[in-house]
């Protein structure tokens, strides 16, 4: 039975109302606050563009935006580069359903633990006397401990681990729906493993790569806990700028930084979705 327009609207009404209350209204308040000014410890109610002018003429703002984008790109690239071989091995080497389910559960299990707990775990692992430095020194690869805390390196390592499942599962989901006859046809035509992978498997799994990259990029761009704890105040990203401005009651400054983060996220989603529409489907 085909549903009519009013019925569909009635079914969507609760979700739309919830979205309006929890998203649209706060976003509107944020937008209004961005046109006010914070001066001498208080918010001036007059409408002005001074907060935008001050924010986009401050070199520190561009350093924060640049750090956020650099962190997001690096983490996304690492997550996809590590996640693709894992997904490929899970698809081609693990044939028993029980074994696949066990490995998938193992990969998914970190998501069941709070990001705060996982970040504190990395604080212990990456310390000067932690497991990573102790292992590297035991293997004779380093003489002195590597600085992995309160800098970009530690944030990248931890955030890549946290977001890795979000890269693996979209890629694996696309691989699981591949038409195996295409690979067989390529082999019948004389293509080796390398040619089959480069000209058949890789192009057909690009939608999964783009979907995983989209998820990882937006989550890395909005990450707060990991840069805050592992960055030690030295890795300044947009979510931290929004938080610091809000704590200081500088709501106009926080609103402009938050809207900047929103615009960058929307631009990234739009660009990757445009790329996704141009890719072959499986």
LUMDO-773888 format. One record per residue (C-alpha): x, y, z; residue in one letter. Coordinates in Angstrom, 2 decimals, m for minus. Layout:
REM LUMDO-773888
{px->X; py->Y; pz->Z; resn->a}
...
***
This chain:
REM LUMDO-773888
{px->0.00; py->0.00; pz->0.00; resn->x}
{px->1.39; py->3.35; pz->m1.03; resn->x}
{px->1.39; py->5.96; pz->1.71; resn->x}
{px->m0.12; py->9.37; pz->1.01; resn->x}
{px->1.62; py->12.66; pz->1.64; resn->x}
{px->m0.25; py->13.58; pz->4.86; resn->x}
{px->0.43; py->10.13; pz->6.32; resn->x}
{px->4.14; py->10.41; pz->5.53; resn->x}
{px->4.22; py->13.89; pz->7.06; resn->x}
{px->2.47; py->12.63; pz->10.20; resn->x}
{px->4.99; py->9.81; pz->10.56; resn->x}
{px->7.89; py->12.22; pz->10.13; resn->x}
{px->6.45; py->14.87; pz->12.48; resn->x}
{px->7.96; py->13.53; pz->15.75; resn->x}
{px->11.43; py->13.27; pz->14.26; resn->x}
{px->11.14; py->16.71; pz->12.63; resn->x}
{px->9.95; py->18.25; pz->15.89; resn->x}
{px->12.80; py->16.67; pz->17.79; resn->x}
{px->15.27; py->17.89; pz->15.18; resn->x}
{px->13.84; py->21.41; pz->15.40; resn->x}
{px->14.09; py->21.52; pz->19.20; resn->x}
{px->17.53; py->19.94; pz->19.54; resn->x}
{px->19.25; py->21.24; pz->16.41; resn->x}
{px->17.54; py->24.05; pz->14.52; resn->x}
{px->16.67; py->26.20; pz->17.54; resn->x}
{px->20.16; py->25.99; pz->19.15; resn->x}
{px->21.74; py->26.66; pz->15.77; resn->x}
{px->19.51; py->29.70; pz->15.39; resn->x}
{px->20.54; py->30.98; pz->18.82; resn->x}
{px->24.18; py->30.43; pz->17.86; resn->x}
{px->23.63; py->32.34; pz->14.63; resn->x}
{px->22.06; py->35.28; pz->16.49; resn->x}
{px->24.87; py->35.33; pz->19.06; resn->x}
{px->27.45; py->35.57; pz->16.30; resn->x}
{px->26.14; py->39.06; pz->15.44; resn->x}
{px->26.74; py->40.36; pz->18.96; resn->x}
{px->30.03; py->41.49; pz->20.45; resn->x}
{px->31.94; py->40.45; pz->23.55; resn->x}
{px->33.72; py->43.34; pz->25.20; resn->x}
{px->35.01; py->44.02; pz->28.72; resn->x}
{px->33.72; py->40.70; pz->30.01; resn->x}
{px->30.15; py->41.14; pz->28.82; resn->x}
{px->28.06; py->40.58; pz->25.70; resn->x}
{px->26.84; py->43.73; pz->23.99; resn->x}
{px->23.30; py->43.24; pz->22.61; resn->x}
{px->23.82; py->45.56; pz->19.62; resn->x}
{px->23.86; py->43.90; pz->16.20; resn->x}
{px->27.30; py->44.08; pz->14.61; resn->x}
{px->29.75; py->42.26; pz->12.35; resn->x}
{px->32.71; py->43.09; pz->14.56; resn->x}
{px->32.99; py->39.55; pz->15.94; resn->x}
{px->33.27; py->38.15; pz->12.39; resn->x}
{px->35.78; py->40.84; pz->11.43; resn->x}
{px->37.87; py->40.23; pz->14.56; resn->x}
{px->37.81; py->36.47; pz->14.08; resn->x}
{px->38.73; py->36.41; pz->10.39; resn->x}
{px->41.45; py->39.04; pz->10.74; resn->x}
{px->43.16; py->37.21; pz->13.60; resn->x}
{px->46.09; py->35.02; pz->12.40; resn->x}
{px->45.51; py->32.70; pz->15.36; resn->x}
{px->42.08; py->31.78; pz->13.96; resn->x}
{px->43.66; py->30.61; pz->10.71; resn->x}
{px->46.26; py->28.60; pz->12.63; resn->x}
{px->43.44; py->26.86; pz->14.50; resn->x}
{px->41.53; py->26.17; pz->11.28; resn->x}
{px->44.72; py->24.92; pz->9.61; resn->x}
{px->45.50; py->22.61; pz->12.54; resn->x}
{px->41.96; py->21.23; pz->12.47; resn->x}
{px->42.11; py->20.53; pz->8.74; resn->x}
{px->45.61; py->19.05; pz->8.89; resn->x}
{px->44.63; py->16.76; pz->11.77; resn->x}
{px->41.47; py->15.64; pz->9.96; resn->x}
{px->43.25; py->14.94; pz->6.67; resn->x}
{px->46.10; py->13.00; pz->8.29; resn->x}
{px->43.81; py->10.91; pz->10.51; resn->x}
{px->41.45; py->10.19; pz->7.62; resn->x}
{px->44.31; py->9.15; pz->5.32; resn->x}
{px->45.83; py->6.87; pz->7.95; resn->x}
{px->42.46; py->5.32; pz->8.86; resn->x}
{px->41.69; py->4.53; pz->5.20; resn->x}
{px->45.21; py->3.27; pz->4.44; resn->x}
{px->45.16; py->0.97; pz->7.46; resn->x}
{px->41.48; py->0.06; pz->7.21; resn->x}
{px->41.45; py->m0.96; pz->3.55; resn->x}
{px->43.93; py->m3.88; pz->3.89; resn->x}
{px->42.09; py->m5.04; pz->7.01; resn->x}
{px->38.74; py->m4.99; pz->5.20; resn->x}
{px->40.29; py->m6.68; pz->2.14; resn->x}
{px->41.83; py->m9.44; pz->4.27; resn->x}
{px->38.57; py->m9.93; pz->6.12; resn->x}
{px->36.75; py->m10.24; pz->2.79; resn->x}
{px->39.20; py->m12.49; pz->0.92; resn->x}
{px->40.99; py->m14.52; pz->3.60; resn->x}
{px->38.30; py->m15.18; pz->6.20; resn->x}
{px->35.62; py->m17.46; pz->4.75; resn->x}
{px->33.95; py->m18.97; pz->7.82; resn->x}
{px->30.95; py->m16.89; pz->8.95; resn->x}
{px->31.75; py->m17.51; pz->12.62; resn->x}
{px->35.32; py->m16.29; pz->12.18; resn->x}
{px->34.13; py->m13.20; pz->10.29; resn->x}
{px->31.63; py->m12.42; pz->13.02; resn->x}
{px->34.29; py->m12.83; pz->15.72; resn->x}
{px->36.76; py->m10.55; pz->13.92; resn->x}
{px->34.05; py->m7.97; pz->13.20; resn->x}
{px->33.10; py->m7.99; pz->16.89; resn->x}
{px->36.76; py->m7.58; pz->17.84; resn->x}
{px->37.09; py->m4.59; pz->15.50; resn->x}
{px->33.83; py->m3.09; pz->16.71; resn->x}
{px->34.44; py->m3.65; pz->20.44; resn->x}
{px->36.53; py->m0.47; pz->21.01; resn->x}
{px->33.43; py->1.56; pz->20.11; resn->x}
{px->31.71; py->0.08; pz->23.16; resn->x}
{px->34.26; py->1.78; pz->25.42; resn->x}
{px->34.02; py->5.48; pz->26.22; resn->x}
{px->36.32; py->7.69; pz->24.16; resn->x}
{px->37.53; py->9.23; pz->27.43; resn->x}
{px->38.65; py->5.81; pz->28.71; resn->x}
{px->40.39; py->5.00; pz->25.44; resn->x}
{px->42.15; py->8.37; pz->25.42; resn->x}
{px->43.39; py->7.89; pz->28.98; resn->x}
{px->44.62; py->4.45; pz->27.90; resn->x}
{px->46.68; py->6.09; pz->25.17; resn->x}
{px->48.05; py->8.54; pz->27.74; resn->x}
{px->49.56; py->5.55; pz->29.54; resn->x}
{px->50.75; py->3.80; pz->26.37; resn->x}
{px->52.40; py->6.89; pz->24.84; resn->x}
{px->54.12; py->8.18; pz->27.98; resn->x}
{px->57.93; py->8.38; pz->28.11; resn->x}
{px->57.98; py->5.18; pz->30.18; resn->x}
{px->54.91; py->3.74; pz->28.49; resn->x}
{px->54.56; py->0.57; pz->26.46; resn->x}
{px->55.34; py->2.15; pz->23.08; resn->x}
{px->58.61; py->3.79; pz->24.10; resn->x}
{px->59.63; py->0.84; pz->26.27; resn->x}
{px->59.10; py->m1.57; pz->23.36; resn->x}
{px->61.00; py->0.59; pz->20.89; resn->x}
{px->63.92; py->0.95; pz->23.30; resn->x}
{px->63.88; py->m2.77; pz->24.03; resn->x}
{px->64.14; py->m3.49; pz->20.30; resn->x}
{px->67.06; py->m1.08; pz->20.04; resn->x}
{px->65.21; py->1.18; pz->17.58; resn->x}
{px->65.57; py->4.29; pz->19.76; resn->x}
{px->67.96; py->5.44; pz->22.47; resn->x}
{px->65.83; py->8.14; pz->24.05; resn->x}
{px->62.04; py->8.17; pz->24.51; resn->x}
{px->60.06; py->9.74; pz->21.66; resn->x}
{px->57.80; py->12.61; pz->22.64; resn->x}
{px->54.33; py->11.28; pz->21.87; resn->x}
{px->52.25; py->13.20; pz->24.39; resn->x}
{px->50.94; py->16.77; pz->24.28; resn->x}
{px->51.70; py->17.16; pz->20.60; resn->x}
{px->50.17; py->16.39; pz->17.22; resn->x}
{px->51.73; py->12.92; pz->16.98; resn->x}
{px->49.94; py->11.57; pz->20.02; resn->x}
{px->46.61; py->13.05; pz->18.94; resn->x}
{px->46.97; py->11.51; pz->15.46; resn->x}
{px->47.82; py->8.06; pz->16.85; resn->x}
{px->44.93; py->7.98; pz->19.31; resn->x}
{px->42.37; py->9.50; pz->16.95; resn->x}
{px->43.33; py->7.11; pz->14.15; resn->x}
{px->42.76; py->4.16; pz->16.48; resn->x}
{px->39.43; py->5.57; pz->17.62; resn->x}
{px->38.14; py->6.17; pz->14.08; resn->x}
{px->39.60; py->3.06; pz->12.43; resn->x}
{px->36.35; py->1.01; pz->12.67; resn->x}
{px->34.50; py->3.81; pz->10.85; resn->x}
{px->36.86; py->3.30; pz->7.90; resn->x}
{px->36.89; py->m0.50; pz->7.94; resn->x}
{px->33.18; py->m1.27; pz->8.01; resn->x}
{px->32.01; py->0.92; pz->5.06; resn->x}
{px->34.80; py->m0.54; pz->2.90; resn->x}
{px->34.05; py->m4.09; pz->4.01; resn->x}
{px->30.32; py->m3.56; pz->3.42; resn->x}
{px->30.99; py->m2.59; pz->m0.21; resn->x}
{px->33.44; py->m5.46; pz->m0.70; resn->x}
{px->30.89; py->m7.93; pz->0.62; resn->x}
{px->28.51; py->m6.91; pz->m2.21; resn->x}
{px->31.04; py->m7.21; pz->m5.03; resn->x}
{px->30.11; py->m9.38; pz->m7.99; resn->x}
{px->32.78; py->m12.09; pz->m7.86; resn->x}
{px->32.14; py->m12.98; pz->m11.49; resn->x}
{px->33.85; py->m9.74; pz->m12.52; resn->x}
{px->37.09; py->m10.82; pz->m10.87; resn->x}
{px->36.78; py->m14.27; pz->m12.41; resn->x}
{px->36.22; py->m12.73; pz->m15.83; resn->x}
{px->39.34; py->m10.59; pz->m15.41; resn->x}
{px->41.41; py->m13.65; pz->m14.54; resn->x}
{px->39.98; py->m15.55; pz->m17.52; resn->x}
{px->41.14; py->m12.70; pz->m19.74; resn->x}
{px->44.67; py->m13.08; pz->m18.44; resn->x}
{px->44.78; py->m10.45; pz->m15.71; resn->x}
{px->46.93; py->m11.27; pz->m12.70; resn->x}
{px->46.15; py->m10.47; pz->m9.08; resn->x}
{px->47.63; py->m6.98; pz->m9.35; resn->x}
{px->45.77; py->m6.04; pz->m12.52; resn->x}
{px->42.51; py->m7.48; pz->m11.16; resn->x}
{px->42.87; py->m5.48; pz->m7.96; resn->x}
{px->43.82; py->m2.19; pz->m9.64; resn->x}
{px->41.28; py->m2.33; pz->m12.47; resn->x}
{px->38.34; py->m4.21; pz->m10.89; resn->x}
{px->38.40; py->m4.43; pz->m7.11; resn->x}
{px->39.78; py->m0.99; pz->m6.25; resn->x}
{px->37.50; py->1.05; pz->m8.56; resn->x}
{px->34.40; py->m0.86; pz->m7.41; resn->x}
{px->35.28; py->m0.38; pz->m3.73; resn->x}
{px->35.89; py->3.36; pz->m4.07; resn->x}
{px->32.36; py->4.18; pz->m2.79; resn->x}
{px->33.25; py->2.43; pz->0.46; resn->x}
{px->36.56; py->4.30; pz->0.65; resn->x}
{px->34.84; py->7.65; pz->0.10; resn->x}
{px->32.08; py->6.82; pz->2.62; resn->x}
{px->34.65; py->5.78; pz->5.23; resn->x}
{px->36.74; py->8.88; pz->4.54; resn->x}
{px->33.66; py->11.08; pz->4.88; resn->x}
{px->32.78; py->9.61; pz->8.28; resn->x}
{px->36.37; py->9.75; pz->9.56; resn->x}
{px->36.96; py->13.31; pz->8.32; resn->x}
{px->33.84; py->14.78; pz->9.90; resn->x}
{px->34.41; py->12.94; pz->13.19; resn->x}
{px->38.08; py->13.98; pz->13.29; resn->x}
{px->37.15; py->17.57; pz->12.49; resn->x}
{px->34.70; py->17.68; pz->15.41; resn->x}
{px->36.89; py->15.71; pz->17.87; resn->x}
{px->37.17; py->17.37; pz->21.27; resn->x}
{px->38.18; py->14.89; pz->23.98; resn->x}
{px->41.29; py->13.47; pz->22.28; resn->x}
{px->42.87; py->16.84; pz->21.30; resn->x}
{px->42.02; py->18.19; pz->24.74; resn->x}
{px->43.59; py->15.34; pz->26.74; resn->x}
{px->46.44; py->14.23; pz->24.49; resn->x}
{px->47.14; py->17.66; pz->23.05; resn->x}
{px->47.66; py->19.20; pz->26.47; resn->x}
{px->46.58; py->22.61; pz->25.22; resn->x}
{px->49.24; py->22.61; pz->22.50; resn->x}
{px->47.02; py->21.21; pz->19.73; resn->x}
{px->44.43; py->23.91; pz->19.21; resn->x}
{px->41.49; py->22.83; pz->17.04; resn->x}
{px->38.12; py->24.39; pz->16.32; resn->x}
{px->36.07; py->22.38; pz->18.87; resn->x}
{px->38.50; py->23.49; pz->21.60; resn->x}
{px->38.19; py->27.09; pz->20.44; resn->x}
{px->34.40; py->26.85; pz->20.70; resn->x}
{px->34.67; py->25.31; pz->24.18; resn->x}
{px->37.17; py->27.89; pz->25.46; resn->x}
{px->35.09; py->30.80; pz->24.19; resn->x}
{px->31.96; py->29.35; pz->25.76; resn->x}
{px->33.69; py->28.85; pz->29.13; resn->x}
{px->34.85; py->32.47; pz->29.02; resn->x}
{px->31.20; py->33.53; pz->28.36; resn->x}
{px->32.40; py->34.84; pz->24.99; resn->x}
{px->29.36; py->33.40; pz->23.24; resn->x}
{px->29.71; py->35.57; pz->20.10; resn->x}
{px->33.30; py->34.36; pz->19.56; resn->x}
{px->32.27; py->30.76; pz->20.22; resn->x}
{px->29.35; py->31.12; pz->17.84; resn->x}
{px->31.56; py->32.35; pz->14.99; resn->x}
{px->34.07; py->29.53; pz->15.58; resn->x}
{px->31.23; py->27.00; pz->15.76; resn->x}
{px->29.65; py->28.25; pz->12.56; resn->x}
{px->33.06; py->28.11; pz->10.86; resn->x}
{px->33.34; py->24.47; pz->11.93; resn->x}
{px->29.84; py->23.80; pz->10.60; resn->x}
{px->30.58; py->25.39; pz->7.22; resn->x}
{px->33.81; py->23.40; pz->6.82; resn->x}
{px->31.99; py->20.17; pz->7.73; resn->x}
{px->29.18; py->20.87; pz->5.25; resn->x}
{px->31.71; py->21.70; pz->2.52; resn->x}
{px->33.57; py->18.43; pz->3.17; resn->x}
{px->30.34; py->16.41; pz->3.10; resn->x}
{px->29.23; py->18.11; pz->m0.11; resn->x}
{px->32.59; py->17.56; pz->m1.83; resn->x}
{px->32.84; py->13.89; pz->m0.87; resn->x}
{px->29.19; py->13.23; pz->m1.76; resn->x}
{px->29.78; py->14.83; pz->m5.15; resn->x}
{px->32.74; py->12.50; pz->m5.61; resn->x}
{px->30.68; py->9.54; pz->m4.43; resn->x}
{px->28.00; py->10.19; pz->m7.07; resn->x}
{px->30.62; py->10.02; pz->m9.81; resn->x}
{px->32.01; py->6.66; pz->m8.73; resn->x}
{px->30.85; py->3.26; pz->m10.03; resn->x}
{px->28.34; py->1.42; pz->m7.87; resn->x}
{px->28.24; py->m2.26; pz->m6.95; resn->x}
***
